[in-house]
Amino acid sequence: MAQTLSRALRPLGLDEVVRHQNAGAQVLDVRPPVDFARHHLVGSVNISLSGAYATWAGTVLDQQQPIVLVAEPGQEEEAAMRLGRIGFDHVVGYLEGGAQVWRLCKARPATNQQAMMRGCKQNCPSAMRTPKPGSHC
C-alpha cells in the first residue's frame, strides 16, 4: 500500500494530466460539486470526498483504467488512500496545485451551467472549462 500511495502522490503538471487523460486515464475531481461546477477539466468526473466517495467511485470509475486526481492541496493523500481501500490502486498522480491552477487563468467563474457544459475555452488552456459569463460558445 505504501508503494501505491507514493506513486499516487506524484504531482503532475496540467499538460501531463491531459496527456494521461488522452491516453485513457480517468480524471477524478474530488472537490465539492459547487467548486467543480465553477471550473473543471474537460471530461473529468466529480466525486466529492465529503459525500459517499467510496460508493460512487466504485460505481462510476473503471478499476482497470488509471486515475489522475484533482484535489485541493493536502487532500490528495486522503483521496488516493480511500480509493486504495476499495481496490482502486492505479492512481498515477494528481494535478499539482489542484484548483489553484485555475486561479492563474484570466477567465472568470462560470455563472451559467449550460454555457459551462458547452465548454467555452477562450481564456484558459484547452483542457479547462471556465466559460465567460454570457458567452455563447
QUIFEN-V239050 format. One record per helix or strand of 3 or more residues. SS is the DSSP state (H for helix, E for strand). FROM is the first residue (numbers start at 0). TO is the last residue. If there is no record, write none. Layout:
BEGIN
{{SS & FROM & TO} {SS & FROM & TO}}
END
This chain:
BEGIN
{{H & 1 & 7} {H & 13 & 21} {E & 25 & 28} {H & 32 & 37} {H & 52 & 59} {E & 66 & 69} {H & 75 & 84} {E & 90 & 94} {H & 99 & 102} {H & 112 & 117}}
END
